[in-house]
């Protein structure tokens, strides 16, 4: 007796992943393979085009930002080739601007997933597109069969007419057969229409919430915009809503609970709106609302206030109470707008302004916001070029020993010399560098430059003030502090420059330390083992817990300039400064007063036995040559 070996079930679909990031390829490939899909992966656009032509997949997951060819270019090549034009493409990208997503759909993408992506969302969208593709193939097969049946029926009718005189009995029989065939044909047509309706619904609605998706919302937005051109008094408003701290729900309770919360939020928002208005899910935790027949911006603001009040009520999910807030941007639809995406862009800009002002609030768009957004975009572009062109310089501000009046060290401060704007304030470009991640190469360059300069002072200028020089202080941004390769980079820079660890002092903010106190304590201890000195910058302005402070091997507390500036002519407002100096003394640390600008402040700091001071009373930040000259003259204050 021959035993039958059970066959392996065929894969659910053939998927090609195109991403130049190995971690993304590995994660997506593993996730989809486990769900029964056949997965292929390539790392650039050229390989994607060759692989697609050699063995066309059922679906392509395509990254946008790739070397040589970006995702838009790859998609355009696929859509221009008859062999590959019908293959659906889902874009997966960290780009989250509205224009980026609109461009993705314009180039032929069928969907857009924003990084960091949610596993269930990716699976749902993949399954959705594969289902659409399967239905399309079924429709093609049914159409072929339908055409054949029509041809058969025509031939049968001709034969009936030819034999009608002689074969009346068979005519009756054939007529009955034709009626049955017509019924089957009508059924086929009905099924095809139903499938088409289903395809159209899936293409225009969000799979999770059932709400209109971005494509349908943009179509309705375009219709209302055209209506403003026809009807002088017609006006509408667009709201862009983003849930505050939604990521915390996913990270703490899981994506399944996050999806349940999104569905609950959608239901509550629907209940807040009249039936004529449109609520759409734009992706992730973002929603857009089209308010029709809005007379003025105050009407839209009242509706937004009602929505925010309703969202403050707790959500009950699986016996768990969850609270959520939302930031909302508002823009009024007027005939001045030519394209619907511009309305959505401005509403999104207003939403981000609401977040920047404290979240859980709403903001009405104005022209200044757009100008500010363009200015930030230009600043970011210039900043990226500045990193490539090395437009940065390091200035050095003296840190003075208050007991001797001599320079005890310098703080290295980065300055950007823009080729057209001149020196750009750090208050303008540092936040952008933090947000874009450019602070990492900038910070590493500053650390190397400062260590090299300190080593030069150690080797070539042992006279004058250099004899009293103790350390060079360099700021570490929160992003730098959280990098896994930080210790490796510091070790390499010290080895390259020849500077010993005891000559280097790293300044870290309270927020960077307290964001993850456990790992921070380990990292600070590893730095301390290298004899690198550690300083808490802007002490007193953050949220550092004194109960944790004794655990960190910190050498210095820097008293924020906001406390030093409050010291009055008669010594008023000394309490906080005095408390920080005493705290540092009790913990065996030094204290540095920042922002010393008057002799009166200096006098009171010396009375309080504050060890060091820094500020414009002593010196502004100096370029390398001026700082060297200052050391040589050895000034005393």
Secondary structure, DSSP 4 states (H G I P E B T S, - for coil): -PPPPPPPPPPS-EEEEE-S-HHHHHHHHHHHHHTT-EEEEESSHHHHHHHHHHS--SEEEEES--SSS-HHHHHHHHHTSTTTTTSEEEEEES---HHHHHHHHHTT-SEEEESSPPHHHHHHHHHHHHHHHHHHHHHHHHHHHHHHHHHHHHHHHHHHHHHTTT-HHHHHHHHHHHHHHHHHHHHHHHHHHHHHHHHHHHHHB-TTT--B-HHHHHHHHHHHHHHHHH-TT--EEEEEEEEETHHHHHHHH-HHHHHHHHHHHHHHHHHHS-TTSEEEEEETTEEEEEE-S--SHHHHHHHHHHHHHHHTSPEEETTEEE--EEEEEEEEE-TT---HHHHHHHHHHHHHHHHHTTSSSEEE--HHHHHHHHHHHHHHHHHHHHHHHT-EEEEEEEEEETTT-SEEEEEEEEEEEETTTEEEPHHHHHHHHHHHTTHHHHHHHHHHHHHHHHHHHHHH--SGGGGG--EEEEE--HHHHT-TTHHHHHHHHHHHHT--GGGEEEEEEHHHHHTTHHHHHHHHHHHHHTT-EEEEEEETSS---HHHHTTS---EEEEPHHHHTT--TT-TT-HHHHHHHHHHHHTT-EEEEE---SHHHHHHHHHTT--EEESTTT---B-HHHHHHHHHHT---
